[in-house]
Every structure is written in structure tokens, then in C-alpha cells.
Amino acid sequence: MKTYKIAVIGQGYVGLPLSLEFANHYPVLGFDINKQRVDQLNEGVDITLEAEIEKLNEGLSKYKNSNGEAGYTATSQLSDIAEANIFIVTVPTPIDKYNAPDLNPLLSASKMLGEIIKKGDIVIYESTVFPGCTEEECVPVLEKHSGLTFNEDFFVGYSPERINPGDKVNTLTSVKKVTSGSTEEIAEEVDNLYKKIITAGTHKASNIKVAEASKAIENAQRDVNISFVNELALIFDRIGIDTNDVLEAAGTKYNFLKYKPGLVGGHCISVDPYYLAHKAEQLGYHPDVILSGRRVNDSIAKFVASKVVKLLIAKGEVIKNSQALILGVTFKENCPDVRNTKVVDIYNELTDYGIHVDIYDPWASKEEVKHEYGIDILDALQEGKKYDSIVIAVSHNEFLQLDLNLLKTENAVVFDTKACLDRNLVDARL
């Protein structure tokens, strides 16, 4: 029976939970180029809040005391993972300022692995990519830097991640996993490997491109559906009716899809459609529906800011130098993830109007927000300070308990982007 030693490249929202599940069965090395992150993990600390701390400490203890049979440890040293025979890549796949795929992290990881992979090794990619990327972009890099021949000396698999940050119900093991491999035998081996940890089961795709495409359309479909209700929100605002009232009425029909309007950020839904569009345009097809959905969703932050300004004007308030508070900066509720958050777009729009804007978010890392967006967020709400406008951008549990009257000036405008508060407490909502 083949024995595995697994190295998981990237120890973020995807790589860490994956590492800890495999560590129940195999020795697992979690590799990350961020030494601070590695040190934190080896001390039993996870700032992403994705790992169960008991499971992390159990994995660390097991690796230390089980003679290498199973368990987890983190490392930033490439030499530490050279003895692995399964390499799973979970690095980010962002977009650049032109909304084109940025494959630099993925190709850098492939180059690094090309320097250490051996005959018989399998490299499995989990990062979201466009169909064809694994075999057309990553494999040549592996071949070049290893001197090995693809599908003779080494093999690849693709199993797209389905991690939903902050979701403690639909976890890694409880969501069916799509798997694939570069040969029929490797596809079966990869599938059996994941079956070891995925209690919901696996779906073995017919080839790698199919598996890649399945991930891309999962998020593109959701993006398009949300863009439809976001466009409805823009229309119904002009009509003067509440979007949520309309959706509630329409939702009484059995086959109506109950999507809600809102900001669409994060590392998946607001990014993956561009990967699919990129591949389509390479092949000479312009994807109208996918890109129109992206345009609508990217316009919502500007709509929120302009609506706040119009409501302030309607109340006779002076816009320039007024005080605004944005509650929340993460891309979703009860989660510290600030990647590609659209809340920053609301902040930028309001500041362009000459408004002084504070952001408060008890879940977000102040240092990360400053590093990623150049914005200083509040450590805490300042007692006694009142605001002319308040935007509820994220429905953190903490915000649902706030007494907004303590934060509002007499004629303050409150915009609830999540429709999470009593409608009588707000002036407008999506």
C-alpha cells in the first residue's frame, strides 16, 4: 500500500483546514512563505479563524509524537517539504487592476515545486483558474524546473476548493469535492486520497479542464444571479418601492430563486468570473452575460454612496466635511476576511464627496486593512461622537445589537446595505 507524505502550499483560508484534515491520516507539512504566519500556526494560533484550535493543536502534537505517521507542522523552508510525494497548491489566484488573471502566485509556486519534485510525485492544484490553466500554464513550469517529463515522471491533479470563509456549517468535509487527474490512474488515486477526508463524498470529473470549469461556473452563476437582484434594486429605487418587499412577494412562488442584493466582494465570486471571461476571449468569444453581471455588481458601492449623499441633501444637510461612519469592512459577516472587499469602494466614493469617513469593524485586522487599502480603521467607536450618515456595510452580529441613536446626529441618514435592521430604523436599504 502506497504511503503518503503531503505538503500543502499556502496556509490561508483554504490550505490550513485542508492540512488539518489530512493530518488525521498522514504526515502533513503546511508550507507558507510568510514566516510570521508559520510561527503563529506552530504556536497554535490562527488569525483567519478558519481552523478549530483544538484540531490545530492536536495536529501539532500528533506530528511531534507519532514518529512521522500522521500530524501537522508548518514551515517556510522549502527543504522541509522535499521528501513529500503529494504536493497540494492552495495559493491565491487574484486579478490585476485590469481585471485580468494574475497567475504570478500560482506560477511561482509551480516553479518552486519544480525544483524539488521527484519521479512519481503528484502535484494537485486547488487554486481557482480558467479551464486549461493547470496543463497549459502550470505543467510547463513544472517540467522546465524539474527536468522531468509530465505523465511519465510526475503527474498532476486538480480539485477545486469549496471553502466558504466563516461558514461553520458547510465546512471542508461536508461539501462534496470535485477531483480529477492527468491520467485515469492518477484521477482514481487523487479521488481516493480526498475520499479519505471528505465525508460528503467526491465527484471524479472526466478530465482536469472539466474540473477547472466546474469551479469557474459555480461562482460565475452566483455572481450573475446576484447581479440580477442588484439591478432590480437599482430599478426599484427609481420606482420608489422596497426591493426586499418585492423579493418577499415573488418568493412565494415555488421555483423563485431567493437571492438578495448586496455588495459582491471576496476572493471568489467577484474574481472567478473574470477568469472564465479571460479564457472565452482568448478563444474569440465575448461573454456578455458574465461581464454585464460583473459591471452591475461593481456599480453597487457607487450607488450606495450617491444615495447617501442624495438623502443628506434632501434633509438639508451640508455634504462637505460632514461625518460618516461605515460599519464593517470585511467582505462578509462574522468573518475577518477583507480580501477584495467592496466596502472600500463606498469609503472612496464618500471621501470623494468631501465627507470625513470612519470605518469600524471588530472582526477586521487594522494592520491588514492599512496594508491592503491604505485606510486606518477605528479601534473602537468613540463615545459621544455622532455621525451625519451611517452605512451598515456588513451584518456582523455586534452591529445588530448597536443602538444607532447613540451614533446619529438629529438628521442623520442610515443606509442598510444588508437589510439586516428594522426598516423603521433606516432611511434606505438594498
Helices and strands as residue ranges (DSSP letters): E 6-9, H 15-22, E 27-31, H 35-42, H 53-65, E 71-75, G 78-81, E 86-89, H 104-114, E 122-125, H 133-133, I 134-138, H 139-146, E 155-158, G 172-174, E 177-179, H 184-195, E 202-204, H 208-239, H 243-250, H 272-282, H 288-314, E 323-327, H 343-352, E 356-360, H 366-373, E 387-392, H 397-400, G 404-406, E 408-416, G 423-425, E 428-429
